[in-house]
Amino acid sequence: MPIFGKPKFASISTSKPQKADEPRPSKDWFKCKGCGTMLDRKVISAQLNICPKCNYHLPMTAYERINMLMDNNSFKEIDKGLASKNILGFEGYDDTLKAKKKSTDLNDAVVCGFGTIDKQSYGIAVMDFRFMGASMGSVVGEKITRLIEKATEKNVPALLVTASGGARMQEGSLSLMQMAKSSAALARHSEKGLPMFCLLTHPTYGGVTASYASLGDVILAEPKAMIGFAGARVIEATIKAELPDDFQTSEFLEKHGLVDRIIDRKDLRQELSLLLSFFKNSQKEEKSTASKA
Ligand SMILES: [Zn+2]
């Protein structure tokens, strides 16, 4: 369930007045959340969903991200068929699941699989915010855990691309258990000396931030993404203090050491390839040092 409040960050404003000759929002046209410019959906999707005027990083679907981060035709999806059930009999959950499956063409809020980038193998899990705010229910947790377990078995690194409102309220404590389960799988992956990278995208909140999104060996974030546990308004009301304007943005978190690097989407592929080769080489070095000793 999304638990973040209204973003405080000034760049996420839509207050620019509509000009008379500008196209109206429609199926093909929409307003940039960063600068208010009207953008053509087709043109923007060919430009990695980045606003050419203000560099605002617009949302991407899971498959769009996978296409961006994998060599052509290298991606093999796993556990595509796993779908959530209304185990607790939560009112309206069945209908919501049905509607979201139809509108997104996904069975749940994460897509997982294996492939290569510049011929280097790795596992990837990408959360898709369109499916119930990418809330983490038992299927999301299970798919991420299986991806990590398979990556451990295959001896390959993993990348988790997060976007989430937090744990899925409709699955109660079953959702919360996913935090421990996925973290335990990551600990075993790490014990084998395998690296895990996180890419935090807008917005990443709640139980996802409190588990795997914070466990990467390298934590990357997209510019101006909102990242936190509870929303700023909740924190402000609890501690009765005013928070800085850029609170919970990637930039704020980078400044305070919770994010290692902020990466523009157009540089991400190169960055990831570099990280994969860097960690592969350091593993090789460790092995050769160990065998010499
Ligand atoms: Zn813009």
Residues whose N, C-alpha, C, O or C-beta is under 5 A from the ligand:
A	BS01	ZN	C32 G34 C35 G36 C51 K53 C54 Y56
